[in-house]
Amino acid sequence: MVLVDSSIWVADSTRPGLITEHVALDEVAVCPPVIQEVLQGTRVDRYIALRKALFAAYMLESPIHVELFEEAADIYRTGRAVGFSIRSGYDCLIAAIAIRNAVELLHSDRDFNTIARFTRLQSRYVALQR
């Protein structure tokens, strides 16, 4: 399984096929924070329904137990203690989910590259042209 971050889902909506360039569909996983980030940025109702249906098929950590929030806070605090600034608490939660499930995280968000420097996060960065 590969946990696909919202940064990749959003890019895939404007560049269809981006996800499948990097991972087979039967290996794609999501988690509740990724779903929230994608859906809150989706503007067209029909895409919301489509994404909800797709996300329901490949779910990690739903519901999210409090221990994962504690692990995410540990990631944030550890990063700060070793001199790294992480911009998003959600990224810490997504990273904690990937770490706990021992899955690679496919993303285009520099926070995950930072988190991978001081945790066991398996991170695969996709450079997107802006």
N, C-alpha and C positions, 0 to 999 in steps of 0.2 A: 504494500500500500504506500501511497504518496499523498501526504496532506497538501492540498493546493490552497495557497493563501488567496485572500481577496484581491491582492494586487494582480494576480494572474487571471482570476475570474473576470475582473473589470477589463483587463487588456484583451481577454478572449472575446468579450462582447463587441469590441471594435475591430478585432483581428481574429475572426472565427478560425478555429483550428489550432490556435496557439497551444492550448492545453495538450491536445493529442500529438503535437510535435515533440512533447517532452515526457509524456506518460500515457500508457494505455488506459482507455476509459474504465476498464474493469479493475484498475489499480488506484483510481482517484478516490480520495477521501476528503471530507470536510468536517468541520466541527461548528458548534453553535456560534462562537464569536466571528468566524468567517462568514457564516450565513448572515448575521446581523450587519456586518460591514458591507457586504454586497447588496443586500436588500435595501439598506437605508440610502444607498447611492443609486438605486435603480429608479428610473423615472417613468417607465411605461408599465402599466398594470399587467399586460400579458406576459412580459418578461418576469415579473414577480412570481406569477403562478408557475411558469416553466422552471424557474430556479428553485422554487420550493419543492416541486416534484423531484427534480434531479438531486437536490441536497438530501432529501429524505432517504435516498437509496445508499448513500455512502457516508454514514455518520460515525464519528468518533466522539466518545465522551458526552453522551447526552442521556441523562442530565449530567451536568458538571458538578462534581462533588467539591466540597469546601477545601479539601486537601490540595486540589489543583490551583485554587486561588492563592493558597498559601505558598505553593511552589512558584507561582508566577511572581508573587511579592518577593520571594527569595531571589529570583533571577534579577528583578529590578534592583534590589538592594545590593546584591553581589556586584552587579555591573557598576553601580555608582561607587562602591567601595574600591574597585580596581581601576577606576578612572574613565568608565564608559557611561555616556548619557544615552538612555533609551527613550525615544520620544513617545512611545505608546504602551500603556499598560496592557492593552489588548494584545500587542505583539508578544509580551511576556507570557500571557495566558495561552496564546496559540503555540508558542515555543514549548511551554510546559506540557501541553497536550501531545505535541509531536514527540518530545523526549519520553514521556511516560509510555507512549504506545510504540516506541522504537521505530518510528517511521520517518522517512525523509520529508523535508518541507520544501516544496517548490514555491518560489517567491521572486518578487522584484523589489523588495523593501530592504533598505540598508540596515534597518534595526536587526534583522535576523542574521545578517553577516556579523554584526557586532556580538549578538548573543552567542553565536556559534564559537566565538573566540574564547569564551570562558565557561561554556557548558558542553554537554554531550550532544547538542543539537546537530543533526545531520541536515545541512543546509545546501540547497542547490539554487543559485541565483540565476535569473534570466534577465539579461540586459534588454530593456525595451527602449526603442527609439521614441523620443517625445516629439 
